[in-house]
Amino acid sequence: MAAKLTFAPGDEVSFLNEVGGGMVLSLVGRDHAKVRTLDGFEFVVPLKELVMRAKNSSYAVSDHHAQLRASDDRMMERVERNKGRGASIANGGKAPKPVEDPQTVEVDLHLHKLVEDETKLSPSEKLSFQLDFFERRLNTAIRERKKRVIVIHGVGEGVLREEVRKTLQFYEGVRFDDADPRRYGQGATAIEILHY
């Protein structure tokens, strides 16, 4: 990413992640320097957190500029850490928090979340178990007058998705479509319950 940082004793530097700067007193190992601040304190600082102040020049990295650079670096770290969860530069590198709606019920049909040992079930038993669980949860949501049910069925071969949607065709007062792909990908169905 960056060129090799070289500093020598006597160099004047600014801190990237903090206000202020100082003078390099000595190099510590291959990637740290002992710096005396303008206030007289001495610290060992990683070289990557230092910026050379230009000698005999009116230009020097201001504390404000160093703070901006450090802030940008922290934001890029957040974006990288939260990549794949909706983080971007536009939202400050923070993944959006899921909206908790008391009128929405999520039903996760992934088998490993429903049974302790799925290896003892045949494929037809697995599907039957998942569909029974789905119908019980849907009926409970209808009875409790919830507005939405999000069914997480996964992508897979699409068998469970199709069976869920076939089942929904027998229910009056429900509409369904794909759930928000930004939050659930392609593996969920959103059901709107219409209460009359």
C-alpha positions in Angstrom: 0.0 0.0 0.0 2.5 2.7 1.2 6.1 3.2 0.4 8.6 2.3 3.1 8.5 4.8 5.9 11.9 6.1 6.9 12.4 8.5 9.8 15.6 9.5 11.5 16.4 11.1 14.9 15.7 14.8 14.7 12.8 14.6 12.1 9.8 16.6 13.0 6.5 14.6 12.7 2.8 14.9 13.1 0.6 12.1 14.6 -2.0 10.7 12.3 -4.4 9.4 15.0 -3.9 12.1 17.6 -3.6 15.9 17.8 -0.1 17.2 17.8 3.3 16.1 16.8 6.9 16.2 17.9 10.5 15.1 17.2 11.8 11.6 16.6 14.3 10.8 19.3 15.3 7.3 18.1 14.0 4.4 16.2 12.7 1.4 18.2 12.9 -1.8 16.3 11.9 -1.8 12.6 8.5 -0.2 12.8 8.3 2.1 15.8 9.9 5.4 16.8 10.4 7.2 20.2 8.9 10.6 19.8 9.1 13.7 22.1 5.9 15.7 21.8 5.8 19.5 21.6 4.6 19.3 25.2 7.7 17.4 26.3 6.2 13.9 26.7 7.9 10.9 25.2 6.0 8.0 23.5 6.9 5.0 21.4 4.7 5.3 18.2 4.2 3.0 15.2 5.9 4.5 12.1 2.7 4.1 10.2 1.0 6.6 12.5 3.5 9.3 11.8 3.7 11.9 9.0 6.8 13.8 8.2 6.6 17.6 8.7 8.3 19.3 5.8 11.5 21.1 6.8 12.2 24.6 5.5 8.8 24.8 4.1 5.6 26.7 4.9 3.7 23.5 4.4 3.3 21.1 7.3 0.6 18.6 8.1 -1.8 20.3 10.4 -3.4 18.6 13.4 -6.7 19.0 11.6 -5.5 17.3 8.5 -4.0 14.5 10.6 -7.3 14.0 12.4 -9.2 13.9 9.0 -6.8 11.3 7.7 -7.2 9.2 10.9 -10.9 9.5 10.7 -10.9 8.3 7.1 -8.7 5.3 8.0 -11.1 4.3 10.9 -14.1 4.6 8.6 -12.4 2.4 5.9 -11.6 -0.2 8.6 -15.3 -0.2 9.6 -16.4 -0.6 6.0 -14.0 -3.5 5.5 -15.1 -5.1 8.8 -18.8 -4.8 8.0 -18.6 -5.6 4.3 -21.4 -7.9 3.2 -23.7 -6.5 5.8 -24.6 -3.3 4.0 -21.8 -1.1 5.2 -20.6 1.6 2.8 -18.8 4.9 2.9 -22.2 6.6 2.5 -23.5 5.2 5.8 -20.2 5.8 7.6 -19.1 2.2 7.5 -21.8 1.0 9.8 -24.0 -1.9 8.9 -27.7 -0.9 9.1 -29.4 -2.3 12.2 -32.3 -4.5 11.6 -35.6 -2.8 12.2 -37.4 -4.6 15.0 -41.1 -4.5 14.3 -43.3 -6.1 16.9 -45.8 -6.8 14.1 -43.3 -8.9 12.1 -42.5 -12.5 12.9 -39.4 -14.3 11.4 -39.6 -18.0 10.9 -36.3 -19.7 10.2 -36.8 -23.1 8.5 -33.2 -24.1 8.4 -33.3 -27.7 9.7 -30.2 -27.4 12.0 -32.1 -24.7 13.9 -35.2 -26.9 14.3 -33.9 -30.3 15.3 -31.0 -31.6 17.3 -29.9 -34.3 14.8 -31.2 -34.1 11.3 -29.2 -37.1 10.1 -31.8 -39.5 11.5 -34.5 -38.0 9.2 -35.2 -39.0 5.6 -35.5 -36.1 3.0 -39.3 -36.4 3.0 -39.4 -36.4 6.8 -37.2 -33.3 6.9 -39.5 -31.4 4.4 -42.6 -32.5 6.3 -41.1 -31.3 9.6 -40.2 -27.9 8.2 -43.6 -27.4 6.6 -45.5 -28.4 9.8 -43.3 -26.0 11.8 -44.0 -23.3 9.2 -47.8 -23.8 9.3 -47.9 -23.8 13.2 -45.9 -20.5 13.3 -48.1 -18.9 10.5 -51.3 -19.9 12.3 -50.0 -18.5 15.5 -49.1 -15.2 13.7 -52.6 -15.0 12.2 -54.2 -15.7 15.6 -52.0 -13.0 17.3 -53.0 -10.6 14.5 -49.4 -10.0 13.3 -49.1 -8.1 10.1 -46.1 -9.8 8.5 -44.3 -13.1 8.6 -40.8 -13.5 7.1 -40.1 -17.2 6.2 -36.4 -17.9 5.9 -36.2 -21.1 3.8 -32.8 -20.6 2.2 -32.0 -20.9 -1.5 -30.9 -24.6 -2.0 -32.7 -26.4 -4.8 -35.9 -24.4 -4.2 -38.0 -27.3 -3.0 -38.8 -25.9 0.4 -39.5 -22.4 -1.1 -42.0 -23.9 -3.6 -43.7 -26.0 -0.9 -44.1 -23.0 1.4 -45.6 -21.0 -1.5 -48.0 -23.9 -2.4 -49.1 -24.0 1.2 -49.8 -20.3 1.2 -52.2 -20.6 -1.7 -54.6 -22.4 0.6 -54.7 -19.5 3.0 -57.2 -16.7 2.5 -56.2 -13.2 3.5 -52.5 -13.5 2.8 -50.3 -12.1 0.1 -46.7 -13.2 -0.4 -43.6 -12.2 -2.4 -39.8 -12.4 -2.1 -38.5 -10.8 1.1 -36.1 -7.8 1.0 -33.0 -9.2 -0.8 -30.8 -6.6 0.9 -31.5 -8.2 4.2 -32.4 -11.8 3.4 -30.8 -12.5 0.0 -32.8 -14.7 -2.2 -33.7 -17.2 0.5 -36.8 -15.7 2.1 -40.5 -15.1 1.5 -42.4 -12.2 3.0 -46.0 -12.9 3.9 -48.5 -10.0 4.5 -51.4 -11.0 6.6 -54.6 -9.1 5.8 -56.9 -8.9 8.7 -60.5 -8.1 7.9 
